[in-house]
Amino acid sequence: MKVIGSAAKTVFYLKKIQGQYPSWRLLYKIKCKSTENELTNLLRYSEIKKIHPLAIIAREQFSGVGQNSKTWVSPKGGIWLSVAYPIFSKEFACQIFNLSLGIKLCEMLRQENINVCLKWPNDIFFGSKKLIGFLPRVISRGKEIIYVRVGIGMNVLNYTPLEGISLSKLLQTKNINQHYWTAKILKAFYDAIECNKEKEYVIKSANKFLNKSFLPSGYSPHTWKIKDIDSNGNLRIENETQLKVIRRF
């Protein structure tokens, strides 16, 4: 099948990065309410295939939703996508999947000399500002994981609120190829799936990238501090008398 338009540009870079022709099915939207809604609707009428991961990419979202139902600001210039990746396995370690993806996104950016960190459980920060957010979900049938899906947003050339930062500001240039960076994100996603079975590596890397400045909501930095991420992917925080485990789910 011949791929044309924006999808072809992303496939071109993904092939160069990955070293082989990717099996991704890519759909581009000029503007949509939410790539998550688009993905849900597509999966409702099209069964996911074992060898074909799917990504829906939008230039702009006007009603994106982030963690805890917060508005996900998604203007033109950013990379906004939702991904579904087939797993079909009972061995997939879903409790560390967010960390697998987090560390691969950190590695992706550090390869470009961008010194990012992981804000547990699912944000990539540069200093005190958010560069990437992602929301992972696991779809199962009984004990078998059928597929994983993730909504990802990356600030690239877009305006950001005060708590965010864009790639263009970090690189001090507006000459950024969004298709290249979209391909890099898809490659990071693929790598996250591949390394999921290497639990020790994932936990060790997550702790290496972990930003310990951002406590979960409701915990005062005057009383609590982040200790580490435990072997099950949970965040451990402590004060003078207690050690508390914060679970993602």
Order of alpha helices (4+ residues) and beta strands (2+ residues): alpha-beta-alpha-beta-beta-beta-beta-alpha-beta-beta-beta-beta-alpha-alpha-alpha-beta-beta-beta
